Amino acid sequence: MRNVGAVLLFLAAGSVAVAGFWGSEVLIDSGAVSAFDATADSNGVLWAAIAYLDNAVVLYSSADYGSTWHVHGSLRADSAVRQLQLLSGRGDSSFLFVFMLEAGNGGDLWLARMGPDSGGFTLAPVAVGPDTIDDFSAALDRDSHYYIYCLYANEHRTGRTGTFTRSLDHGASWEAGTDWWNAWDPYVSYTNGSTVHCVWRYALNGGEIHYSYNRHYAASGYWSAYRLVSDSFAGQCFDPTVVQADSSPESEAAVWVFYTAGRRDTEVLDIEYSASSDGGSDWTLGLPFGNSFRDEQQPRLAADVSGPSDYVSLCYSSAVRHPGDTVAAWLTCANSFDLDGWLEPVQVSRFPLARLAPRLVYVQQAPMRLPCVFYSQQTESGPWGVRCAAPWLSSSPTPDSDPQRPAPCLWPNPSTGMVQISAAVTLPGSYSLAVYDAAGRLVSSVFRGRLETGPQFWTWDRVSPSGGRIPAGTFFVRLEGPGTCLTRRLVLL
């Protein structure tokens, strides 16, 4: 059984990390969550999408590499959101794409698209109907085509379990799907050129990871033959992920597949991987990884695409099997390229990791050529909040670790009546405190004026400017002042 969880980060050769850089992080938002994802755009802006238990999906952005976060938009799903994926377009396709797998109707897959002008979300179906969808994966290419690729699967059967489809018009419509056989736990990846990689768990026995690539922008009829890319003695395999290094030509690029192996002989969850040095044609299978005495699972890979390189990072969760044990430590990276030259791990999370897999995001023009790690904290009631950890945040205090940071605190939350709001102000000046609805409209101006340093307190009576009672729903309390613009989510019952 899992006792303590933490996010660990491995970095392939070429990265730079020094012990002591990790350990600080920023709480994007609090509250019980059902799913989340994160990405970065070509301008260096970080984005996070969070699904809450009230079916609200909120989009957050950070223009300072994760130090501060602001609500950018929101929408409400028809049913609980089980899975999210957030993609950021490039060039003429500079949309934000939020894929949402809803629980209703056995699993419907929707795409919410927001244009560059931030004019709100446009919602369109990807796969909606009577067939069950349990899992999906999507990717967006960075070539001039800007195609979107998606593989989704019904994990209640074998045979024709999956469908692969792509959109050639920025998500407005989708091609007729290509049947995918015996695919569970699908994962789709794109790094550069015209190559799309797919990896999945083999549904007939659950003990194999299969792989295929396509060097024609995933056009139907050009997929390579399915092939085994896991150790045949691994036992049960799941959570596969695949990445190609950002190097050219694609046919000679390095490709890695990581997966979780549940071995019958030890009852320990291990991470194993396979590697290819020729773009996915030939593989070295079942390479050992990590600590065989700890549960390690939920691997996630990311390639550094900030410039042509062979930098690839791996993020995964590691759980101890005995109370009082510790998880990993810090990391110093080497500078050579080697398919199996993974370095010692560094712990990057400060709180226990929830069942939701961590996310790994590289940011253009970041202070360090290292990724951000996003994760949700495990509590007695389930996943709580989403946090952003990055090595360059270590010099900055975080809202949840430094009481002097002027982040507003709300109590009670959720609330059936009045709300107590408090904040610690470190810089004197003019501040405003206001409440906005889920559409970004001003609901109430709580305070506007000058504040001196020190703790500040307000009471919001839940009354609108017209004198009426604010109805139940999801709202956002925003504090703005000198060098500060912080938002907290508030639920009114």
Stockholm file with secondary structure:
# STOCKHOLM 1.0

chainA/1-493         MRNVGAVLLFLAAGSVAVAGFWGSEVLIDSGAVSAFDATADSNGVLWAAIAYLDNAVVLYSSADYGSTWHVHGSLRADSAVRQLQLLSGRGDSSFLFVFMLEAGNGGDLWLARMGPDSGGFTLAPVAVGPDTIDDFSAALDRDSHYYIYCLYANEHRTGRTGTFTRSLDHGASWEAGTDWWNAWDPYVSYTNGSTVHCVWRYALNGGEIHYSYNRHYAASGYWSAYRLVSDSFAGQCFDPTVVQADSSPESEAAVWVFYTAGRRDTEVLDIEYSASSDGGSDWTLGLPFGNSFRDEQQPRLAADVSGPSDYVSLCYSSAVRHPGDTVAAWLTCANSFDLDGWLEPVQVSRFPLARLAPRLVYVQQAPMRLPCVFYSQQTESGPWGVRCAAPWLSSSPTPDSDPQRPAPCLWPNPSTGMVQISAAVTLPGSYSLAVYDAAGRLVSSVFRGRLETGPQFWTWDRVSPSGGRIPAGTFFVRLEGPGTCLTRRLVLL
#=GR chainA/1-493 SS CCCCEEEEEEECTTCCCCTTSCSCEEEEEEEEEEEEEEEECTTSCEEEEEEETTSEEEEEEESSTTSSCEEEEEEECSSCEEEEEEEECCGGGCCEEEEEEESGGGCEEEEEEECTTCCCEEEEEEECSSSCCCEEEEEECCSTTCCEEEEEECTTCSSEEEEEEEESSTTSCCCCCEEEESEEEEEEEECSTTCEEEEEEETTTSSCEEEEEESSTTCTTCBCCCEECSCTTSCEEEEEEEEECSCSSGGGSCEEEEEEEECTTTCCEEEEEEEESSTTSSCEEEEEESCTTSEEEEEEEEECCSSSCCCEEEEEEEECSSTTCCCCBCCCCCCSCCTTCCCCCEECCSSCBCSSCCEEECCTTCSSSSCEEEEEEEETTEEEEEEEECGGGGGSCCTTTCTTSCCCEEESSSBSSCEEEEEEECSCEEEEEEEEETTSCEEEEEEEEEECSEEEEEEECCBCTTSCBCCSEEEEEEEEETTEEEEEEEEEC
#=GC SS_cons         CCCCEEEEEEECTTCCCCTTSCSCEEEEEEEEEEEEEEEECTTSCEEEEEEETTSEEEEEEESSTTSSCEEEEEEECSSCEEEEEEEECCGGGCCEEEEEEESGGGCEEEEEEECTTCCCEEEEEEECSSSCCCEEEEEECCSTTCCEEEEEECTTCSSEEEEEEEESSTTSCCCCCEEEESEEEEEEEECSTTCEEEEEEETTTSSCEEEEEESSTTCTTCBCCCEECSCTTSCEEEEEEEEECSCSSGGGSCEEEEEEEECTTTCCEEEEEEEESSTTSSCEEEEEESCTTSEEEEEEEEECCSSSCCCEEEEEEEECSSTTCCCCBCCCCCCSCCTTCCCCCEECCSSCBCSSCCEEECCTTCSSSSCEEEEEEEETTEEEEEEEECGGGGGSCCTTTCTTSCCCEEESSSBSSCEEEEEEECSCEEEEEEEEETTSCEEEEEEEEEECSEEEEEEECCBCTTSCBCCSEEEEEEEEETTEEEEEEEEEC
//
